[in-house]
Amino acid sequence: QVQLVESGGGLVQAGGSLRLSCAASGRTFGTYGMGWFRQAPGKEREFLAVINASGGVTRYSDSVKGRFTISRENAKNMVYLQMNSLKPEDTAVYYCAADTLSAKVVTGNCAYWGQGTQVTVSS
């Protein structure tokens, strides 16, 4: 069982940066692929980024590639999403998720989800 708690959301102006954090419980955090997703009002949940269990492999959606960076610290049971050059269209609730298979994270078929943190980007 893994519990995930996101933090770091807030209000930022366009062009600004935010760093989201996701704290995970459990002693097996280092065996899970981790991902970030977002959902804007009236839209479907969108995959943003995934990082494999060791942290050596990452993958991004085209919408955030070059602007967002996913990372993790297994010793601290933490995963992060550094978001730069934010745009108003990045406004959404952001979720972290975990699964033992990174391939399932990419498809959104994750075993564990956090409760989300709101990010609002003003123009």
DSSP file (Angstrom, degrees, kcal/mol; ACC not computed):
  #  RESIDUE AA STRUCTURE BP1 BP2  ACC     N-H-->O    O-->H-N    N-H-->O    O-->H-N    TCO  KAPPA ALPHA  PHI   PSI    X-CA   Y-CA   Z-CA
    1    1 A Q              0   0    0      0, 0.0     2,-0.4     0, 0.0   111,-0.0   0.000 360.0 360.0 360.0 133.3    0.0    0.0    0.0
    2    2 A V        -     0   0    0     96,-0.1     2,-0.4    24,-0.1   111,-0.2  -0.991 360.0-160.8-126.7 130.6    1.3    3.4   -1.0
    3    3 A Q        -     0   0    0     -2,-0.4    22,-2.2   109,-0.1     2,-0.4  -0.935  10.3-161.2-110.0 136.8   -0.2    6.8    0.1
    4    4 A L  E     -A   24   0A   0    109,-0.4   111,-0.5    -2,-0.4     2,-0.4  -0.954   8.9-174.3-122.7 134.0    0.7    9.9   -1.9
    5    5 A V  E     -A   23   0A   0     18,-2.1    18,-2.8    -2,-0.4     2,-0.2  -0.970  11.0-156.1-131.2 116.8    0.4   13.5   -0.8
    6    6 A E  E     +A   22   0A   0     -2,-0.4     2,-0.3    16,-0.2    16,-0.2  -0.567  18.5 164.9 -88.9 153.9    1.1   16.3   -3.2
    7    7 A S  E     +A   21   0A   0     14,-2.2    14,-2.7    -2,-0.2   110,-0.1  -0.961  39.7  70.9-154.9 168.7    2.1   19.8   -2.2
    8    8 A G        +     0   0    0     -2,-0.3    11,-0.3     1,-0.3    14,-0.1   0.376  61.0 133.9 102.8  -3.8    3.5   23.0   -3.7
    9    9 A G        +     0   0    0     12,-0.1     2,-0.3     9,-0.1    -1,-0.3  -0.199  22.1 117.7 -71.5 170.8    0.6   24.2   -5.8
   10   10 A G  E     -d  119   0B   0    108,-0.7   110,-2.9   107,-0.1     2,-0.5  -0.990  61.6 -46.0 163.9-164.4   -0.6   27.7   -5.8
   11   11 A L  E     +d  120   0B   0     -2,-0.3     2,-0.3   108,-0.2   110,-0.2  -0.863  53.7 166.0-102.8 130.6   -1.1   30.9   -7.9
   12   12 A V  E     -d  121   0B   0    108,-2.6   110,-2.5    -2,-0.5     2,-0.2  -0.984  34.4-111.7-142.3 150.6    1.7   32.0  -10.2
   13   13 A Q  E >   -d  122   0B   0     -2,-0.3     3,-2.3   108,-0.2    73,-0.2  -0.481  49.9 -83.2 -79.3 154.1    2.0   34.5  -13.0
   14   14 A A  T 3  S+     0   0    0    108,-2.4    73,-0.2     1,-0.3    -1,-0.1  -0.290 119.5  29.4 -55.3 137.3    2.5   33.4  -16.6
   15   15 A G  T 3  S+     0   0    0     71,-3.3    70,-0.6     1,-0.3    -1,-0.3   0.255 100.2 114.4  92.2 -11.6    6.2   32.7  -17.2
   16   16 A G    <   -     0   0    0     -3,-2.3    70,-2.3    70,-0.2     2,-0.3  -0.088  58.6-121.8 -83.8-174.2    6.8   31.8  -13.6
   17   17 A S        -     0   0    0     67,-0.2     2,-0.3    68,-0.2    67,-0.2  -0.926  20.1-177.9-131.7 152.7    7.9   28.6  -12.0
   18   18 A L  E     - B   0  83A   0     65,-2.1    65,-3.3    -2,-0.3     2,-0.5  -0.983  16.2-146.3-142.9 151.9    6.5   26.2   -9.4
   19   19 A R  E     - B   0  82A   0     -2,-0.3     2,-0.3   -11,-0.3    63,-0.2  -0.964  15.1-158.8-122.0 115.6    7.9   23.0   -7.9
   20   20 A L  E     - B   0  81A   0     61,-2.7    61,-2.3    -2,-0.5     2,-0.3  -0.683   6.8-160.2 -89.4 144.9    5.4   20.3   -6.9
   21   21 A S  E     -AB   7  80A   0    -14,-2.7   -14,-2.2    -2,-0.3     2,-0.4  -0.928   8.0-162.8-123.2 150.5    6.3   17.7   -4.4
   22   22 A C  E     -AB   6  79A   0     57,-2.2    57,-1.8    -2,-0.3     2,-0.5  -0.963   7.8-158.0-134.8 116.5    4.8   14.3   -3.8
   23   23 A A  E     -AB   5  78A   0    -18,-2.8   -18,-2.1    -2,-0.4     2,-0.4  -0.818  11.7-160.8 -96.5 130.3    5.5   12.5   -0.5
   24   24 A A  E     -A    4   0A   0     53,-2.7   -20,-0.2    -2,-0.5     2,-0.2  -0.878   6.3-145.4-114.6 141.8    5.0    8.8   -0.5
   25   25 A S        +     0   0    0    -22,-2.2     3,-0.1    -2,-0.4   -22,-0.0  -0.527  54.5  64.2 -92.1 167.6    4.5    6.4    2.4
   26   26 A G  S >  S-     0   0    0     -2,-0.2     3,-0.7     1,-0.1    -2,-0.1   0.130  76.6-105.1  99.6 149.2    5.8    2.9    2.5
   27   27 A R  T 3  S+     0   0    0      1,-0.2     3,-0.3     2,-0.1    -1,-0.1   0.470 110.9  63.3 -87.7  -2.3    9.2    1.2    2.5
   28   28 A T  T >   +     0   0    0      1,-0.2     3,-2.2    -3,-0.1     4,-0.2   0.114  60.7 119.4-109.4  21.8    8.9    0.0   -1.1
   29   29 A F  G X   +     0   0    0     -3,-0.7     3,-2.0     1,-0.3    -1,-0.2   0.869  68.6  63.8 -54.3 -38.6    8.8    3.5   -2.8
   30   30 A G  G 3  S+     0   0    0      1,-0.3    -1,-0.3    -3,-0.3    -2,-0.1   0.474  96.4  58.3 -69.1  -0.5   12.0    2.7   -4.7
   31   31 A T  G <  S+     0   0    0     -3,-2.2     2,-0.4     2,-0.1    -1,-0.3   0.397  91.5  89.4-105.0   0.9   10.3   -0.1   -6.6
   32   32 A Y  S <  S-     0   0    0     -3,-2.0     2,-0.3    -4,-0.2    68,-0.3  -0.808  70.3-133.7-105.5 137.5    7.5    2.1   -8.1
   33   33 A G  E     -E   99   0B   0     66,-3.0    66,-2.1    -2,-0.4     2,-0.4  -0.664  31.5-152.0 -73.7 143.6    7.4    4.0  -11.3
   34   34 A M  E     -EF  98  51B   0     17,-2.5    17,-2.7    -2,-0.3     2,-0.3  -0.928  15.7-179.7-124.8 145.0    6.0    7.5  -10.5
   35   35 A G  E     -EF  97  50B   0     62,-2.5    62,-2.2    -2,-0.4     2,-0.4  -0.938  20.8-137.1-140.7 163.6    4.1    9.9  -12.7
   36   36 A W  E     +EF  96  49B   0     13,-2.4    12,-2.5    -2,-0.3    13,-1.5  -0.966  25.2 171.6-120.2 140.2    2.5   13.3  -12.7
   37   37 A F  E     -EF  95  47B   0     58,-2.8    58,-2.7    -2,-0.4     2,-0.3  -0.876  12.3-156.8-135.7 166.3   -0.9   14.1  -14.3
   38   38 A R  E     -EF  94  46B   0      8,-2.0     8,-3.4    -2,-0.3     2,-0.4  -0.990   4.7-160.9-145.8 157.4   -3.2   17.0  -14.4
   39   39 A Q  E     -E   93   0B   0     54,-2.2    54,-2.3    -2,-0.3     6,-0.2  -0.948   7.6-162.0-141.8 119.6   -6.9   17.6  -14.9
   40   40 A A    >   -     0   0    0      4,-0.4     3,-2.3    -2,-0.4    52,-0.1  -0.623  44.8 -76.6 -93.1 156.7   -8.4   21.0  -15.9
   41   41 A P  T 3  S+     0   0    0      0, 0.0    -1,-0.1     0, 0.0     3,-0.1  -0.290 118.2   6.1 -55.4 129.6  -12.1   21.8  -15.5
   42   42 A G  T 3  S+     0   0    0      1,-0.3     2,-0.3    -3,-0.1    -3,-0.0   0.511 113.2 101.6  77.2   5.0  -14.1   20.1  -18.2
   43   43 A K  S <  S-     0   0    0     -3,-2.3    -1,-0.3     1,-0.0     2,-0.1  -0.803  74.6-103.6-120.2 162.1  -11.1   18.2  -19.6
   44   44 A E        -     0   0    0     -2,-0.3    -4,-0.4     1,-0.1     2,-0.1  -0.404  49.9 -85.4 -77.1 158.2   -9.9   14.7  -19.3
   45   45 A R        -     0   0    0     -6,-0.2     2,-0.4    -2,-0.1    -6,-0.2  -0.406  48.2-149.3 -62.4 138.8   -6.9   13.8  -17.1
   46   46 A E  E     -F   38   0B   0     -8,-3.4    -8,-2.0    -2,-0.1     2,-0.3  -0.945   8.9-129.4-120.6 130.3   -3.7   14.3  -18.9
   47   47 A F  E     +F   37   0B   0     -2,-0.4   -10,-0.2   -10,-0.2     3,-0.1  -0.571  30.4 169.4 -71.7 137.4   -0.4   12.4  -18.5
   48   48 A L  E     -     0   0B   0    -12,-2.5    13,-2.5     1,-0.4     2,-0.3   0.746  53.8 -14.8-115.0 -50.4    2.6   14.8  -18.0
   49   49 A A  E     -FG  36  60B   0    -13,-1.5   -13,-2.4    11,-0.2    -1,-0.4  -0.996  46.9-160.7-160.0 152.1    5.6   12.8  -17.0
   50   50 A V  E     -FG  35  59B   0      9,-2.2     9,-1.8    -2,-0.3     2,-0.4  -0.986   2.6-167.4-137.3 148.1    6.9    9.5  -15.7
   51   51 A I  E     -FG  34  58B   0    -17,-2.7   -17,-2.5    -2,-0.3     7,-0.2  -0.999  24.1-123.5-134.2 137.0   10.1    8.4  -14.0
   52   52 A N    >   -     0   0    0      5,-2.3     3,-0.8    -2,-0.4   -20,-0.1  -0.154  36.7 -91.1 -77.6 176.7   11.1    4.9  -13.5
   53   53 A A  T 3  S+     0   0    0      1,-0.3   -21,-0.2   -22,-0.2    -1,-0.1   0.849 125.7  41.6 -59.0 -39.1   11.9    3.3  -10.1
   54   54 A S  T 3  S-     0   0    0    -23,-0.1    -1,-0.3     1,-0.0    20,-0.1   0.674 107.6-121.9 -82.7 -16.3   15.6    4.0  -10.2
   55   55 A G  S <  S+     0   0    0     -3,-0.8    -2,-0.1     2,-0.2    17,-0.1   0.482  82.8 112.3  89.1   2.9   15.1    7.5  -11.6
   56   56 A G        +     0   0    0      1,-0.1     2,-0.4    -5,-0.0    -3,-0.1   0.641  68.9  51.8 -86.0 -13.5   17.3    6.8  -14.6
   57   57 A V        +     0   0    0      2,-0.0    -5,-2.3    -5,-0.0     2,-0.3  -0.985  61.4 173.5-129.5 131.1   14.5    7.0  -17.2
   58   58 A T  E     -G   51   0B   0     -2,-0.4     2,-0.3    -7,-0.2    -7,-0.2  -0.919   8.5-170.2-130.9 158.8   12.0    9.8  -17.7
   59   59 A R  E     -G   50   0B   0     -9,-1.8    -9,-2.2    -2,-0.3     2,-0.3  -0.990   6.9-164.2-149.4 144.7    9.4   10.5  -20.3
   60   60 A Y  E     -G   49   0B   0     -2,-0.3   -11,-0.2   -11,-0.2     2,-0.2  -0.908  23.5-112.7-130.7 154.4    7.3   13.6  -21.0
   61   61 A S    >>  -     0   0    0    -13,-2.5     4,-1.4    -2,-0.3     3,-1.2  -0.499  35.9-114.6 -75.7 157.5    4.2   14.6  -22.9
   62   62 A D  T 34 S+     0   0    0      1,-0.2    -1,-0.1     2,-0.2   -14,-0.1   0.803 112.2  66.2 -63.1 -28.2    4.7   16.9  -25.8
   63   63 A S  T 34 S+     0   0    0      1,-0.2    -1,-0.2     3,-0.0   -15,-0.1   0.729 116.7  22.7 -69.6 -20.4    2.7   19.6  -24.0
   64   64 A V  T X> S+     0   0    0     -3,-1.2     3,-2.4   -16,-0.2     4,-2.4   0.463  85.8 128.2-123.9  -5.3    5.3   20.0  -21.2
   65   65 A K  T 3< S+     0   0    0     -4,-1.4     4,-0.1     1,-0.3   -16,-0.0  -0.310  82.0  15.9 -58.8 131.2    8.6   18.7  -22.7
   66   66 A G  T 34 S+     0   0    0      2,-0.5    -1,-0.3     1,-0.1     3,-0.1   0.229 126.2  58.5  89.2 -14.4   11.3   21.2  -22.2
   67   67 A R  T <4 S+     0   0    0     -3,-2.4    17,-2.0     1,-0.2     2,-0.3   0.702 100.1  50.7-113.2 -34.8    9.4   23.1  -19.5
   68   68 A F  E  <  -C   83   0A   0     -4,-2.4    -2,-0.5    15,-0.2     2,-0.4  -0.807  61.0-165.0-109.6 148.4    8.7   20.5  -16.8
   69   69 A T  E     -C   82   0A   0     13,-2.3    13,-2.9    -2,-0.3     2,-0.4  -0.989   5.5-155.6-134.5 125.8   11.2   18.2  -15.2
   70   70 A I  E     +C   81   0A   0     -2,-0.4     2,-0.3    11,-0.2    11,-0.2  -0.793  23.6 160.1 -97.6 142.4   10.3   15.1  -13.1
   71   71 A S  E     -C   80   0A   0      9,-1.6     9,-3.0    -2,-0.4     2,-0.3  -0.952  18.5-154.9-151.4 168.8   12.8   13.8  -10.5
   72   72 A R  E     -C   79   0A   0     -2,-0.3     2,-0.4     7,-0.3     7,-0.2  -0.994  14.7-153.5-149.2 154.1   12.8   11.7   -7.4
   73   73 A E  E >>> -C   78   0A   0      5,-2.7     5,-1.9    -2,-0.3     3,-1.2  -0.896  11.5-172.9-126.2  98.7   14.7   11.1   -4.2
   74   74 A N  G >45S+     0   0    0     -2,-0.4     3,-0.7     1,-0.3   -44,-0.2   0.831  83.3  61.3 -64.9 -31.4   14.2    7.5   -3.2
   75   75 A A  G 345S+     0   0    0      1,-0.2    -1,-0.3    -3,-0.1   -46,-0.0   0.764 114.5  35.7 -65.6 -23.3   16.0    8.0    0.2
   76   76 A K  G <45S-     0   0    0     -3,-1.2    -1,-0.2     2,-0.2    -2,-0.2   0.369 107.2-121.9-108.8   1.7   13.3   10.5    1.1
   77   77 A N  T <<5 +     0   0    0     -3,-0.7   -53,-2.7    -4,-0.6     2,-0.4   0.919  68.2 136.0  56.3  45.0   10.3    8.9   -0.6
   78   78 A M  E   < -BC  23  73A   0     -5,-1.9    -5,-2.7   -55,-0.2     2,-0.3  -0.938  38.9-172.3-128.1 145.8    9.8   12.0   -2.7
   79   79 A V  E     -BC  22  72A   0    -57,-1.8   -57,-2.2    -2,-0.4     2,-0.3  -0.985  15.8-162.2-131.4 147.0    9.0   12.8   -6.3
   80   80 A Y  E     -BC  21  71A   0     -9,-3.0    -9,-1.6    -2,-0.3     2,-0.4  -0.861  17.8-156.8-128.7 157.2    9.0   16.3   -7.8
   81   81 A L  E     -BC  20  70A   0    -61,-2.3   -61,-2.7    -2,-0.3     2,-0.6  -0.892  12.7-160.8-134.3 106.6    7.8   18.2  -10.7
   82   82 A Q  E     -BC  19  69A   0    -13,-2.9   -13,-2.3    -2,-0.4     2,-0.6  -0.774  11.8-165.4 -85.4 122.5    9.7   21.3  -11.6
   83   83 A M  E     +BC  18  68A   0    -65,-3.3   -65,-2.1    -2,-0.6     2,-0.3  -0.945  10.9 174.5-118.2 117.7    7.5   23.5  -13.8
   84   84 A N        +     0   0    0    -17,-2.0   -67,-0.2    -2,-0.6   -68,-0.1  -0.753  58.9  23.9-116.7 164.2    9.0   26.4  -15.6
   85   85 A S  S    S-     0   0    0    -70,-0.6    -1,-0.2    -2,-0.3   -68,-0.2   0.906  83.6-160.9  49.8  49.1    7.7   28.9  -18.2
   86   86 A L        -     0   0    0    -70,-2.3   -71,-3.3    -3,-0.2   -70,-0.2  -0.280   7.6-159.4 -67.1 146.5    4.2   28.3  -16.9
   87   87 A K    >   -     0   0    0    -73,-0.2     3,-2.3   -72,-0.1     4,-0.2  -0.843  32.2-109.7-121.7 156.7    1.3   29.3  -19.1
   88   88 A P  G >  S+     0   0    0      0, 0.0     3,-1.8     0, 0.0    33,-0.4   0.848 117.8  63.1 -55.0 -33.1   -2.4   30.0  -18.3
   89   89 A E  G 3  S+     0   0    0      1,-0.3   -49,-0.0    31,-0.1    -3,-0.0   0.558  87.8  71.1 -72.5  -5.1   -3.3   26.7  -20.0
   90   90 A D  G <   +     0   0    0     -3,-2.3    -1,-0.3    31,-0.0     2,-0.2   0.513  69.7 121.2 -82.2  -5.3   -1.2   24.9  -17.4
   91   91 A T    <   +     0   0    0     -3,-1.8     2,-0.3    -4,-0.2    29,-0.2  -0.418  40.8 104.2 -62.2 125.1   -3.9   25.7  -14.9
   92   92 A A  E    S- H   0 119B   0     27,-2.0    27,-2.8    -2,-0.2     2,-0.5  -0.970  76.6 -76.7-178.9 173.0   -5.3   22.5  -13.4
   93   93 A V  E     -EH  39 118B   0    -54,-2.3   -54,-2.2    -2,-0.3     2,-0.4  -0.867  49.1-146.8 -89.8 129.4   -5.3   20.1  -10.5
   94   94 A Y  E     -EH  38 117B   0     23,-3.1    23,-1.9    -2,-0.5     2,-0.4  -0.843  16.0-171.5-106.0 134.0   -2.0   18.2  -10.5
   95   95 A Y  E     -E   37   0B   0    -58,-2.7   -58,-2.8    -2,-0.4     2,-0.3  -0.930  14.3-148.6-123.6 142.8   -1.8   14.6   -9.3
   96   96 A C  E     -E   36   0B   0     -2,-0.4    18,-2.3   -60,-0.2     2,-0.3  -0.830  21.9-174.9-103.2 155.6    1.0   12.2   -8.6
   97   97 A A  E     -EI  35 113B   0    -62,-2.2   -62,-2.5    -2,-0.3     2,-0.3  -0.959   9.5-154.1-147.3 159.2    0.5    8.5   -9.1
   98   98 A A  E     +EI  34 112B   0     14,-2.2    14,-2.1    -2,-0.3    13,-0.8  -0.989  15.8 161.0-140.8 146.3    2.4    5.3   -8.6
   99   99 A D  E     -E   33   0B   0    -66,-2.1   -66,-3.0    -2,-0.3     6,-0.1  -0.970  45.2-120.1-156.7 154.8    2.6    1.8  -10.0
  100  100 A T  S    S+     0   0    0     -2,-0.3     2,-0.6   -68,-0.3   -47,-0.1   0.737 104.5  59.8 -67.9 -20.3    5.1   -1.0  -10.0
  101  101 A L    >>  -     0   0    0      1,-0.1     4,-1.2   -68,-0.1     3,-0.8  -0.942  69.1-157.8-112.1 117.8    5.1   -0.8  -13.8
  102  102 A S  H 3> S+     0   0    0     -2,-0.6     4,-1.8     1,-0.2     5,-0.1   0.822  93.9  63.6 -61.5 -30.4    6.2    2.4  -15.4
  103  103 A A  H 3> S+     0   0    0      1,-0.2     4,-1.1     2,-0.2    -1,-0.2   0.865 101.5  50.3 -62.9 -34.7    4.3    1.5  -18.6
  104  104 A K  H <>>S+     0   0    0     -3,-0.8     5,-1.8     1,-0.2     4,-0.5   0.824 104.6  58.1 -72.7 -30.1    1.1    1.5  -16.6
  105  105 A V  H ><5S+     0   0    0     -4,-1.2     3,-1.4     1,-0.2    -2,-0.2   0.929 102.1  54.5 -63.3 -43.2    1.9    5.0  -15.3
  106  106 A V  H 3<5S+     0   0    0     -4,-1.8    -1,-0.2     1,-0.3    -2,-0.2   0.866 110.6  45.6 -58.9 -37.1    2.2    6.3  -18.8
  107  107 A T  H 3<5S-     0   0    0     -4,-1.1    -1,-0.3    -5,-0.1    -2,-0.2   0.501 114.2-116.3 -86.0  -3.1   -1.3    5.0  -19.6
  108  108 A G  T <<5S+     0   0    0     -3,-1.4     2,-1.5    -4,-0.5    -3,-0.2   0.556  76.8 129.9  80.9   6.7   -2.8    6.4  -16.4
  109  109 A N      < +     0   0    0     -5,-1.8     2,-0.3    -6,-0.2    -1,-0.1  -0.479  36.7 158.5 -92.3  64.3   -3.6    2.9  -15.2
  110  110 A C        -     0   0    0     -2,-1.5   -11,-0.2    -5,-0.2     3,-0.1  -0.627  45.6-144.2 -97.8 147.1   -1.9    3.5  -11.8
  111  111 A A  S    S+     0   0    0    -13,-0.8     2,-0.4    -2,-0.3   -12,-0.2   0.818  85.6  38.3 -75.1 -30.8   -2.6    1.6   -8.6
  112  112 A Y  E     -I   98   0B   0    -14,-2.1   -14,-2.2  -111,-0.0     2,-0.3  -0.962  62.7-179.0-131.9 141.1   -2.1    4.6   -6.4
  113  113 A W  E     -I   97   0B   0     -2,-0.4  -109,-0.4   -16,-0.2   -16,-0.2  -0.976  19.9-132.4-135.2 146.7   -3.1    8.3   -6.7
  114  114 A G        -     0   0    0    -18,-2.3  -109,-0.2    -2,-0.3     3,-0.1  -0.300  32.5-107.1 -84.2-179.7   -2.7   11.4   -4.5
  115  115 A Q        -     0   0    0   -111,-0.5  -110,-0.1     1,-0.2   -20,-0.1   0.615  61.0-117.7 -88.1 -13.4   -5.5   13.8   -3.7
  116  116 A G        -     0   0    0    -20,-0.1     2,-0.4   -23,-0.0   -21,-0.2   0.054  14.7-124.5  97.4 155.0   -4.1   16.6   -6.0
  117  117 A T  E     - H   0  94B   0    -23,-1.9   -23,-3.1  -110,-0.1     2,-0.3  -0.998  26.0-119.5-138.0 136.7   -2.9   20.1   -5.7
  118  118 A Q  E     - H   0  93B   0     -2,-0.4  -108,-0.7   -25,-0.2     2,-0.5  -0.573  23.8-171.4 -82.3 133.0   -4.2   23.1   -7.5
  119  119 A V  E     -dH  10  92B   0    -27,-2.8   -27,-2.0    -2,-0.3     2,-0.5  -0.993   3.8-175.3-121.0 125.2   -2.0   25.1   -9.8
  120  120 A T  E     -d   11   0B   0   -110,-2.9  -108,-2.6    -2,-0.5     2,-0.6  -0.984   6.2-165.6-124.1 125.3   -3.4   28.4  -11.2
  121  121 A V  E     -d   12   0B   0     -2,-0.5     2,-0.3   -33,-0.4  -108,-0.2  -0.942  10.7-153.6-112.8 118.0   -1.4   30.4  -13.7
  122  122 A S  E      d   13   0B   0   -110,-2.5  -108,-2.4    -2,-0.6    -2,-0.0  -0.624 360.0 360.0 -91.9 149.7   -2.6   34.0  -14.3
  123  123 A S              0   0    0     -2,-0.3    -1,-0.1  -110,-0.2  -110,-0.1   0.443 360.0 360.0 -91.1 360.0   -2.1   35.8  -17.5
